[in-house]
């Protein structure tokens, strides 16, 4: 089965940018594009959006707005196979289900800041935490020029070689499709003294210290992907600091930021991890959040 690149749209400028991004990616990867819109008729919300009438009137307006957005994409990419699904139902549940059948789910992301972060958390964070496939968040200002030659695919790597395998796979596949360089970033901090064990001290001694150890760990994680994608240029980046800070320090040269995530359930809802959360709030480029295998 050929999985589509799926874009969730809601009529906002952010979602239209996400749709345009998804269409370009579908063309590059020779995949179909699926456009999904989830809605429920809420009279107060409809009036606030300037939509008058009953549920049927609202449904007609929704279909018309989605058709207009899809029409723009089809004009830009006349050979792209596009399907559209307008689904009446809960937004989060609909998008999570759409992600399960997609190669990648692409959504709009609403800017920076704590207030905006709350808006992201109300839908996007829940979708990211529950999705079993990669989810890409795109800001309203995203343009094709942001994917120009010279801008890198930046991906975070942590832990043992296999811990970030899915994020590395996504980054290398994307770079191959775009003929871009992959910058693989591994951040490290000095661990507390009590964290050292005789075994870890032996490994550090054999490596020649903390930084050489981290460089060897990164090289081991990247090696199989270098072999699988020999045409993709790779930069290995090891730097002391928190993962979020180090990744953000190189985000200015990125056309896409890729991070892995482990979803955590708490009493107040789903959490996606501090690194993914930091990138979604502060990176200007599109951010792909890839669930660990």
N, C-alpha and C positions, 0 to 999 in steps of 0.2 A: 504494500500500500504506500502510495506517495503522500506523505503528510503535507498539508498546505502551510504556508505562512499565514497566520490568522491575525487580523487587526480588530480590536474592539473599538467601536466608534460611538460617540454620544453627541456629536454636533459641535463640541468645543474645538477651539483652535488647537489645543494639545492633541486631541484625538485625530484631527485632520492631519497634523504633522506625523503622528504615528502611522496613519494609513498610508501616507506618501512614503515613509521609511519602509514599511512592510512591502509595498509594491516594488520598490527598487530592489529589496532583498530577494523577493520572489523571482524577479527577472534574473538577477545574478545567479541564483541557485537553481534556476529552471524548475520552479515549483509553482503550483497554482496559488492564488490568493483567495482567502476566505474572509469576508467582512461580516462581523457579528454586531448586532445592536440588541441590547436587552432593555425592556421597558415595562413599566406598570402604570396604569392610569391612576394618577393622584390628582384630583380636581384642583387642590390648592397649588401644587407644584406646576400644573399645566397653566393656570392663570398667571402665576409668577413668571412663566416663560413666554407669556403673551399668546397662549393657545386657548381658544375659546371652544365651547361645545362639549359633547359627550365623549365616551370612550372611542366610538367609531371615528369621530373627527380627529381625536388625538392619534389614533392608529394611522389614519390617512396622512396626517402631517408627518409622523415618524417615517413612514415608508417613502414619502416624497423627499425628505431631508437626506435619508440614507442613499436613495437613488441618485440624488444630485452629487453627493460626495463620491460615489462609485463611478459616476459618469465622468467626473474630472480625471480620476485615475485611469479609466479605460481610454480616454483621449490621449493621455501621456504614454500609455503602454498598450497599443492596440492589439498586440499579439499575446498579451497576458490573459490567462484563463481566470476569470473572477466569478465567485459565487457569493450570494448575499443571503444572510439569515437574520430576519427580524423576529425576535423571540419575546413573547410576553412572559415575564418571570423575574425572579430575583436576580439582580445584576451580578453579585459575587458568584452565586451558584452557576449561572449561565456561563460566565467567563471561565470558571474553573473547569467546567465540562468541555468548553471549546478548547481550552489549553490541552486537555488530555488527548485530543485528536490532532493536535497541531505539531508541526516541526518547531515552531516558535510562536508565542503569543505576544503581540505588540500593543501597548497601551500608551495613552498620553499621560504625562506627568506634570503636575501643576507647580512649577517654580520652587522657590526656596522659603525657608523660614518655619517657625514653629506652627503658626496657624495653618499654613499650607501643608505642613507635614501632617497635621491632624486630618486634613482632607484626603491626603494620600493614604493615610492609615485606614480611613473608613472603607475604602474599596480596594485600592491597589495593594496595600500591605496584606489584606486577607487573601487576595487572589495569589500573590506571590508565595505566601506561606503554604497555601493548599495545592498549588499547581505542581504537577509531576513533570512538566516540561519547562524549558527556559522561558522566562518572561522578560521582555525588553521594554523599558520605560523611556519615552521620547518627549522632549520639551517642545513647546510651541515654536520656538525660534529655530528649530533644526532645519538645515538646508542641505541639498545634495553637495554643495561646495565643501561642507564639513567632512565629506568622505574623500577629499582630494588626496592625491599621492603625497606621501611624506607624513601623514598623520597615522599614528600607530593603533593597533588593537592592543590594549593594555589588559592583562589578566593577573589576578592575584593568586598566589600559590602558598599553601601553608601545610604544616604537618608532614606526614610521610608521603612518599611519591604518589600513592594512589588516592590520597585524600582529596585532591583537587582535580582528579582525572576528567570529570565531566566538564568542568569549567575550561580546562585546557583543551579538551576536544572541541568545544564550541568556539573558542578563540582561534584555534588553528584552522578549523573549517571556514570560519568567516574570513580570516586573513587570506586563505587560499582563493576564495571566491572574489576577493577584492584586490588581490596582489599587493597586500599590505604587510608590513613588519609586525611581528608579535613581540611585545615587551612583557616578559614574565617577571613579576615583582614578588619578592619574598622579604617580608619585614621581620625583624627580630628585636627582642629586648633582653636585657640581662635578667635571668631568672633569679628568684630568691635563693639564698644559700641552701635552705632546707630542701630545695627541689632537686639538688644534685644527689645522685646515687653512685655507688661504685661503678656500675655499668656505664652510666652517662659520662662520668669523669674519664673513663677509659676511652670512650668514643671521641670525646673532645681532645684528649691528649693525642690520639692517633691522627686527628684531623689538623692539629696544630693550633687549636684555639676556637673561640666561638664563631668568628666571622668566616674563617675557612670551612668550618663545619657546615654553616648555613649555605655557603656557596656550593659545597659538594652535595648537600641535600637538594638544592634547587636544580643542579645539573642532572642529578639522578631522576628527578621528576619530569624534566623536560626531554630527556634523551629519547624516549620512545616516540614522542611527537615530532622531534627533529627527523627521526628516521622515517616516520610515516608521511611527513610533509617536507621533503627535502628542498622544495622550491620556495618555502616560506622563510624569509630572513628572521632571525631571532636575536633579541637582546635580553640577556639575563641580568636582572637588577636586584641586588641584595643591599639592604640599607637598614640601619638601626633606627627603630622608632615604632610607633603603633601602626598597624596595618592600614587603618583609615588615613592617617596623616601621610604615610609614604605613598599610598595610591593617589591621594589628592595632589601630592606634589608633582606628579607626572601626568595628571589628567589634562593639563593644558595642551599637550601634544597628541591627545587621544581622539580618534574618531568614534571609538566605542570602548567602554569600560566593562569588563567581565568579572563577576565575582560569584563564588559559590555560596550556598546557604544551607544551613540546617534549620528547619522550622522548630520553634519552641512554643508549646502551648502553656499559657499561664491563666490565672484566674481572671485576668482582664483581657484575654484574647490571644491572638497569634503574634509571635515575635519572629522576626526574620534574621536576627543577628545584628550586632553593632556595625560590622563592616558594610554589609549590604545597606543597612539603614543610613549610614553616613554617606555612601556614594549616591544614593537616591536623592538625598537632600542637598548635597553640595557639589556634585560633579555637573558641569555644564553639558557634557556630551551625553548621548544615549547610554543607558546602563542596562546590561543584561545580567539577570540574576538566575543562576543555574543550580537546580537542586542536586545535591550529592546523590550518586548512584546507590 
